[in-house]
């Protein structure tokens, strides 16, 4: 009985999706890219999200195209779109200035920018926090190991996120997302920040805690 | 279990209902237009303001206006509106004959209600050299339509002086009552023009009648959607026997220095709809059917071709009216000889939303960097890697190597010539290195929205292109030299600029040598009233006469109002 219920529900949902599909024709027309072959079969850990997730893209025209299934390739800094007709498509980076991914029921926002640090190239950075200061992360990966299985070579990558803190018109690159690193970057404000850390019991054991820490101390960072 | 099954089915059916029937239907729209005057001499400019009235905050942002007589359309304007409002001017051709003309204005969404819902206003245009004015007497039918009765509004016009000399500053204030803002839009139009005593009989706007039943397509969507960010270009495609072709893919593009393309699919009835972004405005467009059936017929919709007739209402040619017209002809002749222009344009930029096919090519080849080669096949074979041109069924088609597999694609690549897709390289076979500026290749399956191309070959010519110098509000009349066989040419007009009436000011009272015989002293279509008095100032011209000051606008229900006052200019 459950099986029959399941198939009927699926059928009805498919009918619904077909009904709304005709309206999407116009809005997808601005998306351009090339057919993409997934190297993820032999390259592990290169995607931020292994499964395609719902998301939307912001184009350089300012238009937002939503209702897409997207995956972000950390290794090549490219956004992949899962299409009905042509499988996976690597979207043109020049066209996509920002995108949203629904990760663990929250919306992660990535935007393409060039940070004023050395000879950095335009890349996608995720906004972790945007208030009086901005905390960004570039979801890089680095090669971790190789192995062979049934004579097939597999390469494994591990996350190597790079954090950036934008305070006013200056950009800082903490080597690690820890409170101590912030002390080192802002030695003149160490006492103030320490006081806040003790008072508010701020921690830096995870990215979420570090983001919370930045949110709480941003006033101190911004103050002259 | 049965209950669960029933609940699932009910939920599913509700979802379908939501998909097919939108939660809220768009309310109807209405357009109102104000012009500076009702009688013009050919060669003058008509200043207008247009507003879309709707109970919905999301009004159309694109409007259309045309000027026609009983036989022909003379001016076609594409209007880009902000928050449902636009203003500007257009010039009446010097060569127009004396007669009754009609200004018609509408939005694409209003087309659902039929042409009876359009805004229409009759004006008189007099040729500068016609002193007989016979056309104004002979034309016209007695079966004209009734016209609006304008209401008053709780608003006062106060003048510092109501009798002034020439080139003297006029100071007036417009003071609305507190109750004004409960019933009327706060933005009004103020005009000061020569008063024609016998204009009481000159008709103003015609009453519009809206169909309650909006036209629908076969899928129950409205025939004509609201245009917010760009224009929709509709049309239909049939085969040689006039049978509609369904699910045909059509392309829209324009010659340019990069490959550009919009696509659309025809529905069951052969109807297609392109979204035309700002980039395409003012450019010659080409529409092609992807599958290039030689006997297919593409017919684009012409919004400016109206089915309804214009039936002018004749005006009694009184002595005062004749005198006014003859004087005006003389004044316009003088203004033309001094080339006096009182219009100031405010440029605006519509987001272009360029429909690229690709942003970066895999390879770019410049034939001028190599020895001169005689034709396209030689060029492809010698200096363009990974490309072969083969003859198939009388057509010359390019085949590209897929960069992933290093094999040729089984289907031919899409060809762009000067940015426009074509089906066959045959017409361009004889192009030598001298005629080709560059060749760009995309060596992958390139996807654009819901279509894909097994490679892209874009050839850009060196041929001098005749850029049609498109003026505001006009459509391009010439096409580039490179031809695109099989493509339908469609000249697209451009958006009219926001024009302001910019009359001269005489703060120093020193007479300028140029005579100032303006009959329109002031025109401001965008005056925003507030709770207090709003000052307005301008200068009189050298033309002594009685002038009428008009403050006009609309109630929240769309009813026009007009409040007037008078001033006299003496010599």
Interface residues (C-beta under 8 A of the other chain):
Chain A: X1 X4 X5 X8 X9 X11 X12 X13 X15 X16 X19 X20 X22 X25 X26 X28 X29 X30 X31 X32 X33 X34 X35 X37 X61 X62 X63 X83 X84 X85 X86 X89 X92 X93 X94 X95
Chain B: X1 X4 X5 X8 X9 X11 X12 X13 X15 X16 X18 X19 X20 X219 X229 X262 X263 X264 X265 X275 X277 X351 X352 X353 X354 X355 X356 X357 X358 X359 X360 X404 X442 X444 X445 X446 X447 X448 X449 X450 X452
